[in-house]
Amino acid sequence: MIAAPKRTRKGGGRRMRAAREAGPSRSAVPNPVYARMVNPYPPIEQFSADRIDAIHETSMAMLEEIGIRVLSNEARAFYRDAGAIVDEDTHQVRLGRDIITDAISSAPAKVMLHSHNAHRDVTVGGNQIAVATVGGPPNISDMDGGRRPGTLQDFHNLMRLAQSFDVIHILGPAVEPLDVAPQMRHLEYAHAMATLSDRIPFVYSRGHEAVADALEVARIARGVTPEQFSKEPSCYTVVNANSPLQLDVPMSRGVIDFARAGQLMILTPFTLAGAMAPVTVAGAVAQQNAEALAGITLAQLVRPGAPVAYGGFTSNVDMKSGAPAFGTPEYVKAAFASGQLARRYGLPWRSSNVNASNAPDVQSAYESQMALWGAMMGGANIIMHGAGWLEGGLTASYEKFIIDVEMLQGFAQVFQPEPCDADALGLSAVREVGSGGHYFGAAHTLERYETAFYEPLLSDWRNFENWSEDGAVDATTRANRIYKEKLAAFEPPPMDPAIREEIDAFVARRKAEGGANLEN
């Protein structure tokens, strides 16, 4: 028997790996493998076509017979003008299916999101995938400081990490900077997203004034007129229905603001089977569907053709404690069904990478992998919370961010076409090696060894002895080291100095004016 040589790389392989791990430079064109994720596989379907029709009919019955409570006077007026039955005493709005069908038919099947760096433009829809960072936890954690309240510095760090990896395409709201006054947070969000990254920015729907401020920063960053900005979506928001069957004032306001502005709105009910929705997957998805269609209908009544996406976020609770559970088998089944419904209506679909673990441990990884399979193989177009989510959304984790990037890059590589021509089939190599040999020195191998396989960001493939001699460092500790290296090496993307000055001046002026009244 011929002993296999140690798994080593020559200098070229190490250089290629270092370049991939370093992320994009200030002038680099993004790596197309990661920056343009296209899913070549047909989506997995949870239910047969007739069962999807049954879910649709159940959703229609919910909206026609029960209706949805809409707490916004302005939103109820749009529904009423379209022919809905509105009870002003209870705020209940009953929608006929003709209203819904007509409205949904005007929504675009694909949306192009425009960055201030054209290389970072994102298409939402079809078989294309856009991944966002974690969004909105009040806490941050790492191995050094443990779990603690989020700060503006943490928000900046997560923007820097997003910029460091091509597999992150759009920005989530990362972590709440609790050291910033609420009326000023949107200005800090908008400023950091525009200056620390060239990814598509997120805007919270937290009042007319705050939305207007954030949209103005996004417009300035692109250097376009208000008219062009209105025609070219350049940012996005997420609006959550208040399950079961309710739209509150801030969420209704967000739907209206984004429709009027021509920016992407993702309507996402937060339906937890057994708590905020029926205990069965089919029943929970039917309620999710009703809530999503009601909100998307409102956007189309405000502005026919407004860019929207269908959000699916149905999971279940632990029936022993009532705590939300994520990355469960039921979550995956609901994701597959949600994708089927979104495609039925011709809408882009949003899913998530989520878990319920309290630490960046094995549980966080396998629950996230389950959630990602539900999203990726269910045909999702937007994956929220793609990197960094922990503790059911209560904590953003630096180490989990790196763990998630590793998984996301793995999916991106899976989506790459695999050659199967005569050269790839390798008959010449088999002839050269013959029986009982090995392929390490074969010409076919030597021509390809530097680029043959995915080079991991985080995984350590050395044998036990070499790993032990090097300190026996586990994956979470390696993730801690990698995130710090990325932050140390960070360079902001280039920006026209005049545009940067205009952004700085706008944000400074709005701060001096007291920020935004979040009630307006």
C-alpha positions in Angstrom: 0.0 0.0 0.0 1.3 3.5 -0.9 0.9 6.0 1.9 -1.1 9.1 1.0 1.0 12.3 1.4 0.0 14.8 4.1 -2.7 17.2 3.0 -0.7 20.3 2.2 -1.0 23.2 -0.3 1.7 24.9 -2.3 2.1 28.6 -2.0 -0.4 29.3 -4.8 -3.2 27.5 -2.9 -2.4 29.4 0.2 -2.5 32.7 -1.6 -5.8 31.9 -3.2 -7.3 30.9 0.1 -6.0 34.1 1.8 -7.5 36.2 -1.0 -10.9 34.6 -0.6 -10.9 35.0 3.1 -9.8 38.6 2.9 -13.0 39.7 1.3 -13.3 42.3 -1.4 -10.8 45.1 -1.6 -11.7 48.7 -2.1 -11.5 48.3 -5.9 -12.3 44.6 -6.3 -15.2 43.3 -8.3 -17.2 41.0 -6.1 -16.6 37.2 -6.4 -19.5 36.1 -8.6 -19.8 32.8 -6.9 -20.9 34.6 -3.7 -22.1 37.9 -4.9 -24.6 36.5 -7.4 -26.3 33.5 -5.8 -28.5 31.7 -8.3 -30.3 28.5 -7.2 -30.3 26.0 -10.1 -32.5 23.4 -8.3 -36.3 23.1 -8.5 -37.9 24.2 -5.2 -39.0 21.4 -2.9 -42.8 21.4 -2.5 -44.4 20.5 0.8 -48.0 20.2 -0.4 -49.6 19.0 -3.7 -51.2 21.7 -5.9 -54.7 20.9 -4.7 -53.6 21.3 -1.0 -52.0 24.6 -1.9 -55.3 25.6 -3.4 -57.0 24.6 -0.2 -54.7 26.8 1.8 -55.4 29.6 -0.5 -59.2 29.1 -0.2 -58.9 29.0 3.6 -57.0 32.2 3.6 -59.6 33.8 1.5 -62.3 32.6 3.9 -60.4 34.2 6.8 -60.2 37.6 5.1 -63.8 37.5 3.8 -65.6 36.1 6.8 -63.4 37.2 9.8 -61.3 39.9 8.3 -58.2 41.6 9.7 -58.1 44.3 12.3 -56.5 47.4 11.0 -55.7 50.1 13.6 -54.6 52.8 11.1 -57.4 55.2 10.0 -55.4 55.9 6.8 -55.0 52.2 6.0 -58.7 51.5 6.6 -59.6 54.3 4.2 -57.6 52.7 1.4 -59.3 49.4 2.0 -62.7 51.0 2.1 -62.2 52.9 -1.1 -61.3 49.6 -2.8 -64.7 48.1 -1.7 -63.8 46.3 1.5 -66.3 46.1 4.3 -65.0 48.2 7.2 -66.4 48.3 10.7 -65.1 51.5 12.2 -66.1 50.5 15.7 -64.1 47.3 15.8 -61.6 48.4 13.1 -62.2 45.0 11.4 -61.7 45.0 7.6 -63.2 42.2 5.5 -61.7 41.8 2.1 -63.3 40.2 -0.9 -61.1 37.9 -2.9 -61.6 40.1 -6.0 -60.0 43.0 -4.2 -57.0 40.8 -3.2 -56.7 39.2 -6.6 -56.8 42.5 -8.5 -54.2 44.1 -6.1 -51.8 41.2 -6.1 -51.8 41.0 -9.9 -50.2 44.5 -10.1 -47.3 43.5 -7.9 -44.0 42.9 -9.8 -42.6 39.3 -9.8 -39.0 40.6 -9.7 -37.5 43.7 -8.1 -34.1 45.2 -8.9 -32.5 46.9 -5.8 -30.0 49.5 -6.7 -26.8 50.1 -4.7 -24.5 53.1 -4.9 -22.0 50.6 -6.2 -23.5 49.0 -9.4 -21.6 45.8 -8.7 -23.8 45.4 -5.6 -27.2 45.7 -7.3 -29.5 42.9 -6.3 -32.3 41.2 -8.2 -35.1 39.9 -5.9 -37.2 37.2 -7.5 -36.9 34.2 -9.9 -34.2 31.8 -8.7 -31.9 34.5 -7.4 -31.0 34.7 -3.7 -30.1 37.8 -1.6 -28.8 37.2 2.0 -29.1 39.8 4.8 -27.3 40.1 8.1 -29.0 39.5 11.4 -31.5 42.2 12.2 -32.7 43.9 15.3 -31.6 41.9 18.5 -31.2 44.2 21.5 -28.2 42.2 22.7 -24.7 41.4 21.3 -22.4 38.6 22.3 -18.9 37.2 21.8 -16.6 34.9 23.8 -14.8 37.9 25.3 -17.6 40.0 26.7 -20.5 37.6 26.8 -24.1 38.7 26.3 -24.6 42.4 26.7 -26.7 45.3 25.4 -25.9 46.3 21.9 -24.1 49.6 21.2 -23.5 51.8 18.2 -19.9 50.4 18.0 -21.4 46.9 17.7 -23.7 48.1 15.0 -20.7 49.5 13.1 -18.8 46.3 13.6 -21.6 44.2 12.1 -21.7 46.6 9.1 -18.0 46.1 8.6 -18.3 42.4 8.8 -21.1 42.5 6.2 -18.9 44.4 3.9 -16.1 41.9 4.4 -18.0 38.9 2.8 -19.4 38.8 -0.7 -22.0 36.3 0.3 -23.8 39.0 2.3 -25.9 41.0 -0.3 -28.2 43.3 1.8 -28.0 44.8 5.2 -30.3 43.9 8.1 -30.6 46.2 11.1 -27.9 44.1 12.8 -28.3 45.0 16.5 -30.1 47.8 18.4 -27.6 50.5 19.5 -29.2 51.0 22.9 -26.7 53.7 23.7 -28.4 55.9 21.1 -31.6 57.7 21.8 -34.6 56.1 19.9 -35.3 59.3 17.9 -31.7 59.4 16.6 -31.1 55.7 15.9 -32.5 55.8 12.4 -29.9 58.5 11.5 -27.0 56.4 12.9 -28.3 53.3 11.0 -28.6 55.2 7.7 -25.2 56.9 8.1 -23.4 53.7 8.9 -25.1 51.6 6.2 -24.2 54.3 3.6 -20.6 54.8 4.6 -19.4 51.5 5.9 -20.9 49.3 3.3 -22.1 49.3 -0.3 -24.8 46.7 0.3 -28.5 47.4 -0.1 -29.6 49.2 3.1 -32.5 48.4 5.4 -34.9 51.0 6.8 -37.0 50.5 9.9 -40.7 51.5 9.5 -40.8 53.6 12.7 -42.8 56.7 11.7 -43.0 59.0 8.7 -40.2 61.3 9.8 -37.7 58.5 10.5 -38.5 56.8 7.2 -38.2 60.0 5.3 -34.8 60.7 6.8 -33.4 57.2 6.1 -34.7 57.3 2.5 -33.1 60.7 2.0 -29.7 59.3 3.1 -30.1 56.3 0.7 -31.0 58.7 -2.1 -28.0 60.9 -1.4 -25.7 57.9 -1.3 -26.8 56.9 -4.8 -26.5 60.4 -6.1 -29.8 60.4 -7.9 -32.8 62.7 -8.1 -36.0 62.0 -6.0 -37.8 61.1 -9.2 -35.2 58.5 -10.2 -35.0 57.2 -6.6 -38.8 56.6 -6.6 -38.5 54.6 -9.8 -35.5 52.6 -8.8 -35.9 50.8 -5.4 -32.7 51.3 -3.4 -33.6 50.0 0.1 -36.1 47.8 1.8 -38.1 47.3 5.0 -39.9 44.5 6.7 -43.4 45.0 8.0 -44.7 42.4 10.5 -48.4 41.7 10.9 -49.5 41.4 14.5 -50.6 37.8 14.4 -53.3 36.8 14.7 -55.0 38.9 12.0 -54.0 42.4 12.9 -52.1 45.4 11.4 -51.2 48.0 13.9 -50.6 51.7 13.2 -46.8 51.7 12.8 -46.9 48.7 10.5 -49.7 50.1 8.4 -47.8 53.3 8.2 -44.7 51.4 7.0 -46.7 49.7 4.2 -48.0 53.1 3.0 -44.7 55.0 3.3 -42.7 52.4 1.3 -45.4 52.0 -1.4 -45.5 55.7 -1.9 -41.7 55.9 -2.0 -41.4 53.0 -4.5 -39.1 51.1 -2.2 -39.3 47.4 -1.4 -41.6 46.3 1.4 -41.5 42.7 2.7 -44.8 41.8 4.5 -43.9 39.1 7.1 -46.4 37.7 9.5 -44.8 36.3 12.7 -47.0 33.2 13.1 -46.0 30.7 15.8 -48.1 27.5 15.5 -49.8 26.7 18.8 -49.5 30.3 20.2 -50.3 33.0 17.6 -51.6 30.6 14.9 -53.3 27.2 14.7 -51.2 24.4 16.0 -51.0 22.6 12.7 -48.5 23.6 10.0 -51.3 23.9 7.4 -53.4 26.1 9.6 -50.5 28.3 10.6 -49.5 28.7 7.0 -53.1 29.5 6.0 -53.2 32.3 8.6 -49.8 33.6 7.6 -51.0 33.7 4.0 -54.1 35.7 4.9 -52.1 38.3 6.8 -49.4 38.5 4.1 -52.0 39.0 1.3 -53.8 41.7 3.3 -50.7 43.7 3.8 -49.5 43.3 0.3 -52.9 44.3 -1.0 -52.7 47.5 1.0 -49.4 48.4 -0.7 -50.9 47.8 -4.1 -53.9 49.9 -3.2 -51.6 52.8 -2.3 -49.5 52.4 -5.4 -50.2 49.8 -8.0 -46.9 48.1 -9.0 -45.2 49.0 -5.7 -42.3 46.6 -5.1 -43.3 44.0 -2.5 -42.2 40.6 -1.3 -44.1 37.8 0.5 -42.6 37.0 3.9 -42.8 33.6 5.5 -41.9 33.3 9.1 -44.0 30.4 10.5 -42.5 28.3 13.2 -43.8 26.6 16.3 -43.5 26.9 20.0 -42.3 24.5 22.6 -45.6 23.2 24.0 -44.0 22.6 27.4 -42.8 26.1 28.0 -44.4 28.3 25.2 -41.0 29.4 24.1 -40.5 30.0 20.3 -38.6 27.2 18.5 -36.7 27.7 15.3 -34.9 25.5 12.8 -37.4 22.7 13.6 -38.9 20.2 11.1 -42.1 22.1 11.3 -40.3 25.3 10.4 -38.8 23.7 7.3 -42.2 22.3 6.2 -43.8 25.7 6.6 -40.9 27.3 4.6 -41.5 24.9 1.7 -45.2 25.7 1.8 -44.6 29.4 2.0 -42.4 29.3 -1.1 -45.2 27.4 -3.0 -47.7 30.1 -2.0 -45.4 33.0 -3.0 -44.9 31.4 -6.4 -48.6 30.9 -6.8 -49.1 34.6 -6.5 -46.0 35.5 -8.6 -44.3 37.2 -5.7 -40.7 37.2 -4.5 -40.4 35.2 -1.2 -38.5 36.0 2.0 -37.4 33.3 4.5 -34.8 33.3 7.3 -31.8 31.7 8.9 -32.8 31.2 12.5 -32.2 29.2 15.6 -33.2 29.1 19.3 -29.8 28.4 20.8 -28.4 30.6 23.5 -24.8 30.2 22.4 -22.9 29.8 19.1 -22.7 26.1 19.7 -23.7 22.9 17.9 -27.4 23.5 18.5 -27.2 26.9 16.8 -25.4 25.4 13.8 -27.8 22.4 13.2 -30.9 24.5 13.7 -29.6 27.2 11.4 -28.6 24.5 8.8 -32.2 23.2 9.0 -33.6 26.7 8.5 -31.2 27.4 5.6 -32.3 24.1 3.9 -35.9 25.2 4.2 -35.1 28.6 2.7 -32.5 27.6 0.0 -34.3 24.4 -1.2 -37.7 26.0 -0.8 -36.7 28.6 -3.4 -36.4 31.7 -1.2 -35.3 35.0 -2.8 -34.4 36.9 0.3 -32.9 35.3 3.4 -33.2 37.5 6.4 -31.0 37.0 9.5 -28.6 35.2 7.3 -25.6 35.8 9.5 -25.4 36.3 13.3 -28.8 35.4 14.7 -28.8 33.7 18.1 -31.3 33.2 21.0 -34.4 33.3 19.0 -33.5 36.8 17.7 -32.7 38.3 21.1 -28.9 38.3 20.5 -26.6 39.0 17.6 -23.4 36.9 17.9 -20.0 37.8 16.3 -18.9 34.2 16.3 -22.3 33.0 14.9 -21.8 35.6 12.1 -18.7 33.7 10.9 -20.2 30.3 11.4 -23.2 31.4 9.2 -20.9 32.8 6.5 -19.2 29.4 6.3 -22.6 27.7 5.7 -23.7 30.4 3.2 -20.5 30.1 1.2 -21.1 26.3 1.2 -24.5 26.7 -0.3 -23.2 29.2 -2.9 -20.6 26.5 -3.9 -23.3 23.8 -4.1 -25.2 26.0 -6.5 -22.3 26.2 -8.9 -22.6 24.0 -12.1 -20.4 20.9 -12.0 -18.7 20.1 -15.3 -19.2 16.6 -16.6 -17.4 16.8 -20.0 -14.8 14.3 -21.1 -12.0 16.2 -19.3 -13.9 16.3 -16.0 -14.8 12.6 -16.2 -11.1 12.0 -15.8 -10.5 8.8 -17.8 -7.0 10.0 -18.6 -6.3 10.1 -14.9 -7.6 6.6 -14.3 -5.5 5.3 -17.1 -2.4 7.0 -15.6 -2.9 5.8 -12.1 -4.3 2.3 -12.9 -5.1 -0.1 -10.1 -3.9 0.4 -6.5 -2.3 3.8 -6.8 -3.3 7.3 -5.8 -4.2 10.5 -7.6 -2.1 13.0 -5.7 0.6 13.2 -8.3 -1.6 12.5 -11.4 -1.4 15.2 -14.1 -5.2 15.6 -14.0 -4.9 16.4 -10.2 -1.9 18.7 -10.5 -3.6 20.8 -13.2 -6.6 21.4 -10.8 -5.5 21.0 -7.2 -5.3 24.7 -6.4 -9.0 25.3 -7.3 -10.5 21.8 -7.2 -12.5 22.1 -4.0 -14.1 24.7 -1.7 -11.5 26.2 0.7 -13.3 26.7 4.1 -13.3 29.9 5.9 -13.8 28.3 9.3 -13.5 24.5 9.2 -10.2 22.9 10.2 -9.5 19.8 8.1 -6.2 18.8 9.7 -5.8 15.4 11.4 -6.2 15.1 15.1 -2.5 15.1 15.8 -1.8 18.3 13.9 -4.9 20.0 15.3 -3.9 19.1 18.8 -0.3 20.3 18.4 -1.7 23.6 17.2 -3.7 24.1 20.4 -6.9 22.0 19.7 -8.8 25.2 18.9 -12.5 24.6 18.3 -14.7 26.2 15.7 -16.3 28.8 17.9 -12.9 30.0 19.1 -11.6 30.1 15.5 -14.7 32.2 14.6 -13.8 34.6 17.3 -10.3 35.0 15.9 -11.6 35.4 12.3 -14.2 38.1 13.1 -11.5 40.1 14.9 -9.1 39.7 12.0 -11.8 41.0 9.6 -12.5 44.0 11.7 -8.8 44.8 12.0 -8.3 44.6 8.2 -11.5 46.5 7.3 -11.4 49.3 4.7 -14.6 51.2 4.0 -15.9 51.1 0.4 -14.9 54.1 -1.8 -17.4 57.0 -1.9 -17.4 60.3 -3.7 -16.2 62.9 -1.1 -18.9 65.3 -2.1 -21.6 62.6 -1.5 -20.0 61.8 1.9 -20.0 65.4 2.9 -23.7 65.7 1.9 -24.6 62.6 3.9 -22.7 63.9 6.9 -24.3 67.4 6.7 -27.8 66.0 6.4 -27.4 63.7 9.4 -25.8 66.4 11.5 -28.7 68.8 10.6 -31.4 66.3 11.5 -29.6 65.5 14.8 -29.5 69.2 15.6 -33.2 69.4 14.9 -33.8 66.7 17.5 -34.1 63.7 15.2 -37.5 62.2 14.3 -40.8 62.2 16.1 -41.5 58.5 16.0 -45.2 59.1 16.5 -45.5 60.8 13.1 
